[in-house]
Amino acid sequence: MRRTALASVLLFSLGCRFSQTEAAEARLTKLPAVVTGAAVRPVGDPRRGYGSEKSRETLARLSRMGVNTIAVLIEGRMKGLADPDIQLPDPDTRSAVREVLKDAADLGLATVLVPHLYLDDGEWRGRIRYDDARAKVFFAAHQAFIVAAAEDAAAGRASLLSIGVELKAISSTQQGADHMRALAERVRSVFSGPLTYSANWDEAENVAFWDVVDVAGVNGYYPLEPDVERGAEAVARRLGTLADIAKREVLVLEVGYRSGPLSHLRPWEWPQDVPEDVDASAQARAWAAVLTTWLHTKGVRGLIVWVVPTDPDDPASEPPNGFSPMNKPAEEVIARAFRAKAP
């Protein structure tokens, strides 16, 4: 009799646990068949950053534009290439990240959490590589950072999680592949949703571990040469080939163009590193060419616009020649294309 009672209690407990898991999964917004996304970046004032009323207004505005997926950014910081340790985001930042993920999900938007590494000495994360004892320190620190992001993704009901961004110097190596395989296994014990990796545009074909993620991600700052139309068509073919190489659908996790002249030739450059000339029509032309081709390419799951501040109406959030398409001709170009892809 006691065994029967104990068994009943255990079955009831397991049933509750499964019910809770199923309920949590039911609240997840799955990644759409065609992703029409935007990356939302917090402004410096936390009162208008992630989780704020202004942020929620911006999410609703993006939804009306036809955006169906929001990329949320979380930062780990390194002092420089010489120091392999990573400083994790503070509790307030992580709480705000969880809030904005939930805010987007509450609007019916899918979400992607993207953990970026920034180096205080200005170096690019794509140069991170250690062939000495520092490698072990970096891989342990990177795992801790990504697992923390996975916890936030799970708590925020994210639809997709990136497990690394632009680690070009190690992504084609056996050392890097071994790390990412172990990392993916660890992350899947924390986050039940699909995984991706954010390869740089000139790295993606050489990534050695596409088989451990569910979607092949690429940050698509390809130069559009010799002009925006023919360049966009050439990149579309390259993305289709990448899908064949990776044996995965390709999602362009970032693509953006500054509102400045000739930004389509070097779209990876930051506004502060180029002349301050403004040409909003050039930005709109680049977007029109990309949206006409990339969203209609076999094997391409969609793209995510870089970048929209949580307060896009604040002129201090980005210089006039910056990437944001909001309040510029590119906003309507993007909205028309995204609405046309709505089911």
C-alpha positions as CSV (number, residue, x, y, z in Angstrom):
1,M,0.0,0.0,0.0
2,R,2.8,2.4,0.9
3,R,4.6,1.5,-2.3
4,T,1.4,2.3,-4.3
5,A,1.0,5.6,-2.6
6,L,4.6,6.5,-3.1
7,A,4.4,5.6,-6.8
8,S,1.3,7.7,-7.1
9,V,3.1,10.7,-5.6
10,L,6.0,10.2,-7.9
11,L,3.8,9.9,-11.0
12,F,1.9,13.1,-9.9
13,S,5.2,14.9,-9.4
14,L,6.5,13.9,-12.7
15,G,3.3,14.8,-14.4
16,C,3.4,18.3,-12.9
17,R,7.0,18.7,-14.0
18,F,6.1,17.6,-17.6
19,S,3.1,19.9,-17.5
20,Q,5.2,22.8,-16.4
21,T,7.8,22.1,-19.2
22,E,5.1,21.7,-21.8
23,A,3.5,25.0,-20.6
24,A,6.8,26.8,-20.8
25,E,7.4,25.5,-24.3
26,A,3.9,26.4,-25.3
27,R,4.7,30.1,-24.4
28,L,7.7,30.1,-26.7
29,T,7.3,31.8,-30.1
30,K,8.9,29.6,-32.7
31,L,11.3,31.1,-35.2
32,P,9.1,32.0,-38.3
33,A,9.5,30.2,-41.6
34,V,10.8,33.5,-43.0
35,V,12.5,35.7,-40.5
36,T,12.0,39.5,-41.0
37,G,13.9,40.7,-38.1
38,A,15.5,43.7,-36.4
39,A,18.3,43.9,-33.9
40,V,17.4,46.2,-31.0
41,R,20.2,47.8,-29.1
42,P,19.8,49.6,-25.7
43,V,20.5,53.3,-25.5
44,G,22.9,54.5,-22.8
45,D,20.1,55.7,-20.5
46,P,18.7,52.6,-18.7
47,R,15.4,54.4,-18.3
48,R,15.0,54.1,-22.1
49,G,16.9,50.8,-22.5
50,Y,15.8,47.2,-22.5
51,G,12.7,46.5,-20.5
52,S,11.6,50.2,-20.5
53,E,8.3,51.7,-21.7
54,K,10.2,53.3,-24.6
55,S,11.7,50.0,-25.5
56,R,8.2,48.4,-25.5
57,E,6.9,51.2,-27.7
58,T,9.7,50.6,-30.2
59,L,9.0,46.8,-30.3
60,A,5.4,47.6,-31.1
61,R,6.4,50.0,-33.8
62,L,8.7,47.4,-35.3
63,S,5.9,44.8,-35.2
64,R,3.7,47.2,-37.2
65,M,6.5,47.4,-39.8
66,G,6.3,43.7,-40.4
67,V,9.1,42.7,-38.1
68,N,8.5,39.2,-36.8
69,T,11.7,38.6,-34.9
70,I,13.8,40.7,-32.5
71,A,17.5,40.1,-31.9
72,V,18.6,41.1,-28.4
73,L,22.2,41.8,-27.6
74,I,24.1,40.8,-24.4
75,E,27.7,41.8,-23.9
76,G,30.7,40.2,-22.4
77,R,33.9,42.3,-22.1
78,M,37.6,41.5,-22.4
79,K,40.4,43.9,-21.6
80,G,42.2,43.0,-24.8
81,L,43.7,40.2,-26.8
82,A,46.5,39.7,-24.2
83,D,44.0,38.9,-21.4
84,P,41.8,35.8,-22.1
85,D,39.4,36.4,-19.3
86,I,35.8,37.6,-19.9
87,Q,33.8,39.9,-17.6
88,L,30.2,38.7,-17.5
89,P,27.3,41.2,-17.7
90,D,26.1,42.5,-14.3
91,P,22.8,41.3,-12.8
92,D,20.9,44.5,-13.7
93,T,21.9,44.1,-17.4
94,R,20.9,40.4,-17.4
95,S,17.6,41.3,-15.8
96,A,16.9,43.9,-18.5
97,V,17.8,41.4,-21.2
98,R,15.3,38.9,-19.8
99,E,12.7,41.7,-19.7
100,V,13.1,42.7,-23.3
101,L,12.9,39.1,-24.4
102,K,9.7,38.7,-22.5
103,D,8.3,42.0,-23.8
104,A,8.9,40.8,-27.4
105,A,7.4,37.4,-26.8
106,D,4.3,39.0,-25.3
107,L,3.8,40.8,-28.6
108,G,4.0,37.5,-30.4
109,L,7.5,38.2,-31.8
110,A,10.2,35.6,-32.0
111,T,13.5,36.4,-30.3
112,V,17.2,35.7,-30.9
113,L,19.7,36.3,-28.0
114,V,23.1,37.1,-29.4
115,P,26.1,37.2,-26.9
116,H,28.7,39.7,-28.2
117,L,32.3,39.9,-27.0
118,Y,33.8,43.4,-26.9
119,L,37.5,44.2,-26.3
120,D,38.3,47.3,-24.4
121,D,41.4,47.9,-26.4
122,G,39.4,48.2,-29.6
123,E,40.6,44.9,-31.1
124,W,38.2,42.8,-33.1
125,R,36.9,39.5,-31.5
126,G,37.6,37.8,-34.8
127,R,41.3,37.9,-33.9
128,I,40.9,36.0,-30.6
129,R,43.1,32.9,-30.6
130,Y,45.5,31.5,-28.1
131,D,48.0,28.7,-28.7
132,D,49.4,28.6,-25.1
133,A,48.0,28.2,-21.6
134,R,45.6,31.1,-22.2
135,A,43.5,29.0,-24.5
136,K,42.2,27.0,-21.6
137,V,41.3,30.2,-19.7
138,F,39.5,31.7,-22.7
139,F,37.5,28.6,-23.5
140,A,36.4,28.3,-19.8
141,A,35.5,32.0,-19.7
142,H,33.7,31.8,-23.0
143,Q,31.7,28.8,-21.8
144,A,30.7,30.6,-18.6
145,F,29.6,33.6,-20.7
146,I,27.5,31.6,-23.1
147,V,25.9,29.4,-20.4
148,A,24.9,32.6,-18.6
149,A,23.3,33.8,-21.8
150,A,21.6,30.4,-22.2
151,E,20.1,30.9,-18.7
152,D,18.8,34.3,-19.8
153,A,17.5,32.9,-23.1
154,A,15.6,30.2,-21.2
155,A,14.2,32.7,-18.6
156,G,13.2,35.1,-21.4
157,R,11.6,32.5,-23.6
158,A,13.9,33.1,-26.5
159,S,13.3,31.4,-29.8
160,L,17.0,31.0,-30.8
161,L,20.3,31.4,-29.1
162,S,23.7,32.2,-30.7
163,I,26.6,30.4,-29.0
164,G,29.3,32.7,-30.4
165,V,29.9,35.7,-32.6
166,E,32.6,36.2,-35.2
167,L,35.3,34.0,-33.7
168,K,36.9,33.8,-37.1
169,A,40.5,33.0,-35.9
170,I,39.4,29.7,-34.2
171,S,36.1,28.7,-36.0
172,S,37.9,26.7,-38.7
173,T,40.4,25.0,-36.3
174,Q,40.2,21.7,-34.5
175,Q,40.7,23.5,-31.2
176,G,37.7,25.8,-31.9
177,A,35.5,23.0,-33.2
178,D,36.2,20.9,-30.0
179,H,35.3,23.9,-27.8
180,M,32.1,24.6,-29.7
181,R,31.0,21.0,-29.6
182,A,31.4,20.8,-25.9
183,L,29.8,24.2,-25.5
184,A,26.7,23.3,-27.5
185,E,26.3,20.1,-25.4
186,R,26.5,22.1,-22.2
187,V,24.2,24.9,-23.4
188,R,21.5,22.3,-24.5
189,S,21.3,21.2,-20.9
190,V,20.2,24.8,-19.9
191,F,18.3,26.0,-23.0
192,S,15.9,23.8,-24.9
193,G,15.5,25.9,-28.0
194,P,17.5,25.8,-31.2
195,L,21.1,27.1,-31.5
196,T,23.0,29.1,-34.1
197,Y,26.5,30.6,-34.5
198,S,27.1,34.1,-35.8
199,A,29.8,33.7,-38.4
200,N,31.4,36.8,-40.0
201,W,30.6,37.1,-43.7
202,D,34.2,36.1,-44.7
203,E,34.3,33.2,-42.3
204,A,31.1,31.3,-42.8
205,E,32.2,28.8,-45.5
206,N,35.1,27.6,-43.3
207,V,33.2,27.1,-40.0
208,A,34.1,23.6,-38.8
209,F,31.1,22.9,-36.5
210,W,27.9,23.8,-38.4
211,D,26.7,20.3,-37.5
212,V,26.3,21.2,-33.8
213,V,23.9,24.1,-34.4
214,D,20.4,24.1,-35.8
215,V,20.7,27.2,-38.0
216,A,23.8,28.5,-39.8
217,G,24.0,32.2,-38.8
218,V,26.0,34.8,-40.7
219,N,26.7,38.5,-40.1
220,G,26.1,39.6,-43.6
221,Y,28.3,42.7,-44.1
222,Y,29.3,41.5,-47.6
223,P,30.5,44.3,-49.9
224,L,27.9,44.8,-52.7
225,E,30.1,45.0,-55.8
226,P,30.3,46.3,-58.4
227,D,27.0,48.0,-57.6
228,V,24.2,47.4,-55.1
229,E,21.9,45.4,-57.4
230,R,24.5,43.0,-58.9
231,G,26.3,42.8,-55.6
232,A,23.1,41.8,-53.8
233,E,22.4,39.1,-56.4
234,A,26.0,37.7,-56.0
235,V,25.6,37.6,-52.2
236,A,22.3,35.8,-52.5
237,R,24.0,33.1,-54.6
238,R,26.8,32.9,-52.0
239,L,24.2,32.5,-49.2
240,G,22.5,29.7,-51.1
241,T,25.8,28.0,-51.5
242,L,26.5,28.4,-47.7
243,A,23.3,26.6,-47.0
244,D,24.5,23.6,-49.1
245,I,27.9,23.7,-47.3
246,A,26.5,23.9,-43.8
247,K,23.6,21.5,-44.6
248,R,21.5,24.0,-42.6
249,E,19.2,26.9,-43.4
250,V,21.1,30.2,-43.3
251,L,19.8,33.1,-41.2
252,V,21.5,36.5,-41.7
253,L,21.7,37.5,-38.1
254,E,23.0,41.0,-38.9
255,V,23.0,43.1,-42.0
256,G,23.0,46.8,-42.2
257,Y,24.1,49.8,-44.2
258,R,25.1,53.3,-42.9
259,S,23.1,56.3,-44.2
260,G,26.3,57.5,-45.9
261,P,27.7,57.5,-49.5
262,L,29.1,54.2,-50.7
263,S,28.4,52.3,-47.5
264,H,27.5,49.3,-49.5
265,L,31.2,48.8,-50.4
266,R,32.4,48.6,-46.8
267,P,29.3,48.0,-44.7
268,W,31.3,46.7,-41.7
269,E,32.8,50.1,-41.0
270,W,31.4,52.0,-37.9
271,P,30.0,55.5,-38.4
272,Q,32.7,57.1,-36.2
273,D,35.4,55.6,-38.5
274,V,34.2,57.2,-41.8
275,P,33.6,60.7,-43.0
276,E,30.4,62.3,-41.5
277,D,28.7,62.7,-44.9
278,V,25.0,61.7,-44.9
279,D,23.2,60.0,-47.7
280,A,20.0,58.4,-46.6
281,S,19.0,57.5,-50.2
282,A,22.1,55.4,-50.5
283,Q,21.1,53.4,-47.5
284,A,17.6,52.9,-48.9
285,R,19.0,51.8,-52.3
286,A,21.2,49.2,-50.6
287,W,18.3,47.9,-48.6
288,A,16.0,47.7,-51.6
289,A,18.5,45.6,-53.5
290,V,19.1,43.2,-50.6
291,L,15.5,42.7,-49.7
292,T,14.6,42.0,-53.3
293,T,17.0,39.1,-53.5
294,W,18.1,37.7,-50.2
295,L,14.5,37.0,-48.8
296,H,13.8,35.0,-52.0
297,T,16.8,32.8,-52.0
298,K,16.5,29.0,-51.5
299,G,18.1,27.9,-48.2
300,V,17.9,31.4,-46.7
301,R,15.6,31.6,-43.6
302,G,15.6,35.4,-43.5
303,L,17.5,38.4,-42.2
304,I,17.8,40.7,-39.3
305,V,18.3,44.4,-39.7
306,W,21.2,46.1,-37.9
307,V,20.3,48.1,-35.9
308,V,17.4,49.9,-34.1
309,P,18.0,51.8,-30.8
310,T,15.5,51.2,-28.1
311,D,14.7,54.9,-28.5
312,P,15.0,55.5,-32.2
313,D,13.6,59.1,-32.0
314,D,16.6,60.3,-29.8
315,P,19.1,61.9,-32.2
316,A,21.8,61.2,-29.6
317,S,21.3,57.4,-29.9
318,E,23.3,57.3,-33.2
319,P,25.1,59.7,-35.5
320,P,23.1,60.9,-38.6
321,N,25.2,58.6,-40.9
322,G,24.6,55.6,-38.7
323,F,23.0,52.2,-39.3
324,S,19.5,52.7,-38.0
325,P,16.9,52.9,-40.8
326,M,14.3,54.5,-38.5
327,N,13.0,57.9,-39.5
328,K,14.8,57.6,-42.9
329,P,13.7,56.4,-46.3
330,A,15.0,53.0,-45.5
331,E,12.4,52.5,-42.9
332,E,9.6,52.4,-45.4
333,V,11.6,50.3,-47.9
334,I,12.1,47.7,-45.1
335,A,8.5,47.9,-43.9
336,R,7.1,47.3,-47.4
337,A,9.3,44.2,-48.0
338,F,8.7,42.8,-44.6
339,R,4.9,43.2,-44.8
340,A,4.9,41.5,-48.1
341,K,6.4,38.4,-46.5
342,A,3.8,38.3,-43.8
343,P,1.6,35.1,-44.0
